[in-house]
Amino acid sequence: MKFEIIEGIRLPDLVSICNLLVGLLGIWVSFLNLYYGCIAVIISTLLDGLDGIVSRVEHGGMGREMDSLADIVSFGILPSLLLLLYTQNQFNGLSFAIAGAFAVTGMLRLAWYNILQERHFRGIPITFSGLLVSLLIVNEFGGGFVLAVSAILAVLMISPARYPKILDKRVVCLFALTLIASLIYLLSGIEILMAFLYAVFFLMILYATSPLFIWRYMNEG
């Protein structure tokens, strides 16, 4: 008996499987400790970036479909759960409404991305959104602020705003190293590494507002 599905798995698919398993682990530990649930999202972000790099080197397999299925768990369901657990005592039904909207718009965003074949992202990527929500929670921002940002991200994920695909390996590696340093800070508390966490927030703000600069540049051109 031949297991054709197993035989069709390639290296990028294995990275996606790891992403999914980390997301599943994050869901489990979130009920025990929100902090480590957020850490799981950061690790999944690094795996998602690795998946993108590997998939450009080795093609084939189940690629995009596997990646999207893993992403809805790690950057859709897990951040939504973190958001709900973090804010439910303060905001009750509103927490569920925004967490639910975040998960649904994330799913729609991934489905739409798989249909489109464009040089840019239409709507802010779910990976970005899940990471930002998790970073806000792990740094203990106010529940109301986190809910507001999550609601904005939910809208942006299904918006027509155009976000650039970062394909330059140097930029990807720079962000990955900054995120790894931030992860080490969150796990170890080494204060000298705190600057990297601020750098991650700064870079994410730049990316979130990039459609404004791109739109202005295109209009001036």
N, C-alpha and C positions, 0 to 999 in steps of 0.2 A: 504494500500500500504506500503510495507516494503522497506526502503532505506538501502539496504544491504551494500552499500559503507560506509554510515555513521556508521552503526552498526559495521563495521570492523575496525574502527579507535581505536587505542590503545594510551596509554600515549606517547610512543616515536613518534607516528605520530603527536600528538598535538604539541610536541616540534618542529618537522619539519615544521609544519604549521606556528608556531611563527617565525621560521627562515625565511621562505618564505616571511611573511608579513613584517618583519624588512627589508629584502632585497628590497622589493617593495617600502617601505617607503624611503629607502636609495636612490633609483633611483629618486624618486620624489624630495627629498630635495637636491639632487646633482645639480639640475638645479638652485636652489636658493642659496645654500652654499655648496661648496665641502667639507668643514670641517666636516659637519654633515653627509654627505654621507660616509665619512671615518669612522666616529663613528659608523654608522650603520653596517659596515663590522665587526668592533670589537665586537659589541654586537652579531652579527650572529655567530661569531667564538665561543663565549661562549655558545650560544645555541646549536651549532653543537657538542661541547664537552659534553654538558649535554645530548644531544640525544644519544651519544655513551654510556654514563654511564647508562642511563635509559634502553636502548635497551638490555643491558646485564642482567638486572634484570627482565624486562617484555618482553617476546618474543611474536611473532605473529604480527598481523596487516600488514601493507603494508611496514613496515620497510625500507629496503634498497632502494626501488624504491622511496618512499617519500623523503628520505634523499637526494638522488641524484638530484631529481627534484628541491628541495629547494636550494641545493648547487650551481646548475648552475646559479641560479638567484643571490644569495648572494655573491658567490665567483668567478663567471664567468662574468655575464652580468654587475653587479654593478661595480666591479673593472675596467672592460674594459671601461665602461662609464666614470668613474673617471679619468682614464688614458687619455682618449680622450679629455675630457674637460680641463684637467690640461695642456696638451701639444699642443693642436691643433693650438694655435696662433703662436707657435714657429716652429712647424714641419709639419703642414698641413697634406698632404697625408700619410706621414710616421707614424704619430700618429694613423691614422685609420688603416693602415696596421698592426701595432704591436698590437693595441687594438683588432682588428679582429682576429689576430693569437692567442692572449691570450684566447679569448672567445672560439674559435674553438678547440684549443688543450685542454682547460679545459673540454669541452664537451666530446671529445674523451677520455680523462683521466677517466672521470666518467663512461662512457660506458664500457671501458676496465676493470675498477675495478669491475663492476657488473658481468662481465663474468668470471673473474678469481676468484679462491678461494685459496688464498695463505696466508702464515703467515706473509708476508711483503708487503709493497706497491711497485709496479713497476711503477716508475715515481714519481716525487715529488707530494704530495697531492695538490688538487686545493684549499683546505682551507688555507694551508700554503701560497700558491702563492697569493691568493686574499688578505690575511691579510698583507703580506709583502708589496705589492704594495700600499695598503691603508696607511700603517704606513709611507712609504716613502713620500707619497703625503701630509699627515697631518702634517709632520715635515718639509715640504717645501724643499725637496731635489731638485736639479736642474732637469729640464725637460728632458734633454738629458740623465742624469744618470738613472732616473726613467724608461725611455723608454728602455735603454740598459738592465737594470735588468729585466724588464718585458719580453723582447725578450728572455733572458736566461731562465727565468722561463717557458715560453711557450715551449721551447725546452725540458727542464727537465721534464715537465709534460708528454710528450710522449716518453721519453727516457727509456731505459731498466735499468736505475739505480735503485738499490734496497734501499728503505728507510724503517726503522723499524716502526712497529706499536707500539705506546706507550700505553701499556695496564696496566701498573702499576698505580693504582689509586693515589698513593702518588705523582708521577711525574705529572700526569694530574692535580691534585688539586694544586700543587705548581705553575705550569704554569698558571692555571686559576686565582689564587690569584694575581700573578704578573701582568697578563693582566688586571685584575679588577683595581688594584692600578694604572696602567698606564692610564686606562680609566678615573679614577677619576682625575688624573693629567691633562689630556687633557681637561676635562670639567671644572675643578676648577682653574687650574693654580697653585696649591700648590706645590712650588718648591721642597720641601723635597721628594715628590713622583717621581720626575724626574728620580731618580736612577732606579726605577722599569721599566721605559721605556727603558733605556739603557740595563737593564737585559733581557728584551724581545728580543731586537735586538741581543744580545749576544747568547741567547738560540736558536734563529732562524738561526743564522749563523752556530752554531754547528750542528744543524739538517740538514741544507742544504748541509754541507760538510761531513755528516756522512757516505755516501757510500764510500768515500775515505778511511776512517778508517776501515769500515767493510771489504772492499775488501782486505786491507793490512792484517787484522787480519786473514781472511780466507786463504790467501795465505801463511801466516806464519804457520798456523795450519796444 
